[in-house]
Amino acid sequence: MADILPFKRPKLSEKHKGKSLCRSGFHKWKVVTSKQFDVKQGRLVTVSRCERCGKEKVERL
């Protein structure tokens, strides 16, 4: 016979941990140093990524 594994659901607090601040517009931006040059536009750019949700924003210099 097969072994029966118990099904464990993640708690809602674990599933949505840290996302409520990002939904309200309070992201935790961190600069990504691997992308500093935009090839298509030929300009230097600053790419920032939110540590909580992973959203990216680009500032052109």
Backbone bond lengths (Angstrom), bond angles and torsions (degrees), N, CA, C in turn:
res aa  C-N    CA-C-N  psi(-1)  N-CA   C-N-CA  omega(-1)  CA-C   N-CA-C  phi
1 M - - - 1.447 - - 1.517 110.87 -
2 A 1.292 114.88 160.76 1.465 120.80 -178.56 1.520 110.81 -86.74
3 D 1.318 114.76 151.97 1.461 119.79 175.46 1.518 109.12 -79.92
4 I 1.308 116.30 136.48 1.457 121.51 179.48 1.520 108.25 -97.70
5 L 1.320 115.46 122.83 1.458 121.42 179.77 1.517 109.53 -98.19
6 P 1.320 118.45 135.65 1.467 119.74 178.02 1.530 110.32 -71.58
7 F 1.323 115.59 141.18 1.459 121.69 179.00 1.515 108.41 -89.12
8 K 1.333 116.88 121.66 1.458 121.24 -178.81 1.520 109.17 -115.00
9 R 1.306 116.45 118.01 1.458 121.41 176.95 1.518 109.63 -85.69
10 P 1.339 116.65 141.54 1.469 117.76 175.44 1.526 109.86 -72.84
11 K 1.325 115.44 145.23 1.461 119.75 176.79 1.521 108.94 -66.28
12 L 1.311 116.40 151.86 1.462 119.66 178.76 1.519 111.50 -62.95
13 S 1.328 116.88 -33.45 1.455 119.02 179.24 1.529 111.41 -66.70
14 E 1.332 117.77 -32.86 1.461 120.88 176.72 1.519 111.65 -75.54
15 K 1.319 115.99 -36.26 1.462 120.74 -177.45 1.531 111.94 -67.49
16 H 1.323 116.82 -39.99 1.470 121.30 -175.75 1.519 112.02 -108.29
17 K 1.310 117.78 27.53 1.458 121.57 -175.68 1.531 110.90 -65.66
18 G 1.332 117.08 122.02 1.448 122.82 175.27 1.513 115.61 80.30
19 K 1.321 119.84 0.91 1.455 120.95 -176.50 1.524 113.08 -90.92
20 S 1.327 117.59 -17.71 1.460 118.49 -177.73 1.526 111.17 -69.05
21 L 1.323 117.55 -33.58 1.462 119.78 177.09 1.521 110.62 -66.90
22 C 1.325 117.58 -40.34 1.461 121.22 -179.15 1.523 111.04 -67.27
23 R 1.317 117.49 -36.92 1.467 120.04 178.03 1.516 111.34 -65.11
24 S 1.332 116.53 -28.23 1.462 120.69 178.83 1.525 112.48 -86.20
25 G 1.337 117.76 -2.02 1.451 121.04 177.31 1.512 114.51 98.16
26 F 1.321 118.18 6.61 1.455 121.80 -179.11 1.530 109.59 -102.94
27 H 1.328 115.42 75.02 1.458 120.93 179.98 1.525 110.36 -78.97
28 K 1.315 115.68 160.88 1.464 122.14 177.10 1.521 106.69 -111.76
29 W 1.346 116.77 85.78 1.454 122.28 -172.61 1.525 111.28 -76.22
30 K 1.330 115.10 139.08 1.460 122.00 173.92 1.521 107.10 -136.03
31 V 1.334 117.28 136.13 1.459 122.93 -175.68 1.532 109.67 -73.94
32 V 1.346 115.61 132.29 1.461 121.55 175.90 1.519 107.22 -94.51
33 T 1.318 117.44 119.37 1.462 120.69 -174.17 1.520 112.96 -88.66
34 S 1.334 118.63 -10.85 1.464 119.65 -177.68 1.530 112.52 -74.87
35 K 1.323 118.32 -26.10 1.465 121.95 179.72 1.523 109.01 -111.78
36 Q 1.335 117.09 102.04 1.459 119.33 -179.81 1.519 112.71 -119.41
37 F 1.335 117.24 -9.24 1.460 119.99 -175.67 1.516 109.20 -133.58
38 D 1.330 116.79 128.67 1.457 122.35 177.21 1.517 107.92 -91.40
39 V 1.324 117.21 115.59 1.459 122.03 -175.10 1.525 111.24 -70.96
40 K 1.334 117.15 -38.95 1.467 120.39 -176.37 1.529 111.72 -66.74
41 Q 1.336 116.61 -41.47 1.456 119.57 -177.51 1.529 112.26 -94.21
42 G 1.321 117.57 -16.94 1.454 120.74 -179.98 1.507 113.34 71.24
43 R 1.321 117.52 35.96 1.459 121.76 -177.51 1.525 110.62 -129.53
44 L 1.314 115.09 160.88 1.448 120.35 169.85 1.519 109.07 -78.91
45 V 1.318 116.14 139.18 1.461 120.92 179.53 1.522 108.95 -133.36
46 T 1.324 114.90 157.57 1.454 122.08 172.57 1.519 107.12 -115.29
47 V 1.328 116.80 115.92 1.457 122.03 179.96 1.524 107.90 -101.32
48 S 1.330 116.02 126.66 1.457 121.64 177.77 1.514 108.66 -117.65
49 R 1.340 116.46 140.65 1.465 122.13 179.40 1.523 108.42 -125.26
50 C 1.330 115.79 136.95 1.457 120.98 177.40 1.530 108.79 -73.89
51 E 1.327 116.54 132.35 1.457 120.71 -178.51 1.520 111.95 -72.15
52 R 1.327 117.58 -26.13 1.457 120.29 -176.52 1.521 112.71 -85.30
53 C 1.348 117.34 -51.76 1.464 120.03 -171.67 1.521 113.63 -107.01
54 G 1.330 119.20 -16.34 1.456 121.33 177.67 1.521 114.83 89.51
55 K 1.325 118.92 4.53 1.462 121.93 178.88 1.525 109.61 -68.72
56 E 1.343 116.30 143.54 1.463 121.09 -178.78 1.517 110.73 -114.40
57 K 1.340 115.43 146.04 1.465 121.03 171.45 1.512 108.13 -132.49
58 V 1.332 115.49 147.02 1.463 121.95 -175.31 1.523 108.36 -120.94
59 E 1.335 115.44 129.14 1.473 121.36 174.31 1.507 107.87 -112.48
60 R 1.322 116.61 123.70 1.460 121.00 179.15 1.516 108.83 -91.44
61 L 1.311 116.00 134.89 1.460 120.96 -178.88 1.501 111.95 -96.11
